[in-house]
Structures are given as C-alpha cells and as structure tokens.
C-alpha cells in the first residue's frame, strides 16, 4: 500500500489516504473487509490503478484480521521493513 503515492498525484494523495485510513478505524474483521471493498469501489472511478492495487493487496494487508484481536497490535506495522528485526539496543553479537 505504500505504492499509493506513485499512483496518485501529490495534490490528491491526502483524500485518498484519508479514505484508506477509514478501513483501519473498524474493530471487527468483517467490517474491515467491507470497508476495504467500499473504499476500493469508491476510488475506482477516479483512481482505477489505486482500486486495482487495493484489490490485489487485500489478502496480504488484511491478513492480520485472521488472528485474535489481542494480537493485532503486535502484527500491525507502518514499516514492513522493520517487522521481525531486532531494535538497535538488542543486538545479539558484540561489535
């Protein structure tokens, strides 16, 4: 989803991102999936590339909803590169 910026002009990215953020405001898995589809459908006419990207990314981005809610915060990340990577203070080998 980070590639949304490449599919939308700088002037239009804020409304598109605001729509996408509404997806994650829901607390129930079914509601999250329904909101995802609604946002993709809404964006389809003005931003067909974004809607297609959303449809392709849905299984991966919403995979966290298959886990118990108590695990969601541990799964979510704004930076997928940092997931499962130790922080600087927890290096296992001395340098």
C-alpha positions as CSV (number, residue, x, y, z in Angstrom):
1,X,0.0,0.0,0.0
2,X,3.0,2.2,0.3
3,X,3.0,2.5,-3.5
4,X,-0.3,4.5,-3.5
5,X,1.9,7.6,-3.7
6,X,3.1,6.5,-7.1
7,X,-0.4,6.1,-8.4
8,X,-1.9,9.4,-7.2
9,X,-0.8,13.0,-7.7
10,X,0.6,14.9,-4.7
11,X,-2.4,17.1,-4.7
12,X,-4.8,14.1,-4.4
13,X,-2.9,11.9,-2.1
14,X,-4.3,13.3,1.2
15,X,-8.0,12.5,0.3
16,X,-7.0,9.0,-0.9
17,X,-5.0,8.3,2.2
18,X,-7.9,9.6,4.4
19,X,-10.2,7.1,2.7
20,X,-7.8,4.2,3.2
21,X,-7.3,5.1,6.9
22,X,-11.1,4.7,7.5
23,X,-10.5,0.9,6.8
24,X,-8.4,0.6,10.0
25,X,-10.8,2.5,12.2
26,X,-13.0,-0.6,12.4
27,X,-12.6,-3.2,15.1
28,X,-14.4,-6.2,13.6
29,X,-12.8,-8.3,10.8
30,X,-16.0,-8.3,8.7
31,X,-16.3,-4.5,9.0
32,X,-12.7,-4.1,8.0
33,X,-13.1,-6.2,4.9
34,X,-16.4,-4.5,3.9
35,X,-14.8,-1.0,4.4
36,X,-11.8,-2.1,2.2
37,X,-14.2,-3.1,-0.6
38,X,-16.2,0.1,-0.2
39,X,-13.1,2.3,-0.4
40,X,-11.8,0.4,-3.4
41,X,-15.2,0.8,-5.1
42,X,-15.4,4.5,-4.3
43,X,-11.9,5.1,-5.6
44,X,-12.3,3.0,-8.8
45,X,-13.9,5.7,-10.9
46,X,-11.3,8.5,-10.1
47,X,-8.3,6.3,-9.4
48,X,-8.6,2.9,-11.2
49,X,-5.0,2.0,-10.6
50,X,-5.4,2.5,-6.9
51,X,-8.6,0.4,-6.8
52,X,-6.8,-2.4,-8.7
53,X,-3.8,-2.2,-6.4
54,X,-6.1,-2.4,-3.4
55,X,-7.9,-5.5,-4.8
56,X,-4.6,-7.2,-5.3
57,X,-3.2,-6.3,-1.9
58,X,-6.3,-7.0,0.2
59,X,-5.3,-10.6,1.2
60,X,-1.9,-9.6,2.3
61,X,-2.8,-6.3,4.0
62,X,-5.8,-7.7,5.8
63,X,-4.1,-11.0,6.9
64,X,-3.9,-9.7,10.5
65,X,-7.7,-10.0,10.8
66,X,-7.4,-13.8,10.8
67,X,-5.7,-13.6,14.2
68,X,-7.3,-12.9,17.6
69,X,-7.7,-9.2,18.2
70,X,-5.3,-9.4,21.1
71,X,-2.5,-10.0,18.6
72,X,-3.4,-7.2,16.1
73,X,-1.2,-4.5,17.7
74,X,1.8,-6.9,17.6
75,X,1.1,-7.6,13.9
76,X,0.4,-4.1,12.6
77,X,3.4,-2.1,11.4
78,X,3.7,1.2,9.5
79,X,7.1,0.0,8.3
80,X,7.2,-3.6,6.9
81,X,11.0,-3.5,6.7
82,X,11.3,-3.3,10.4
83,X,9.0,-6.2,11.2
84,X,10.8,-9.1,12.9
85,X,14.0,-7.1,13.0
86,X,15.7,-6.5,16.4
87,X,16.0,-3.0,17.6
88,X,19.4,-1.4,17.8
89,X,19.6,-1.9,21.6
90,X,19.1,-5.7,21.4
91,X,21.9,-6.8,19.2
92,X,22.9,-10.3,20.0
93,X,26.6,-10.0,19.0
94,X,29.1,-7.6,20.5
95,X,30.7,-5.4,17.9
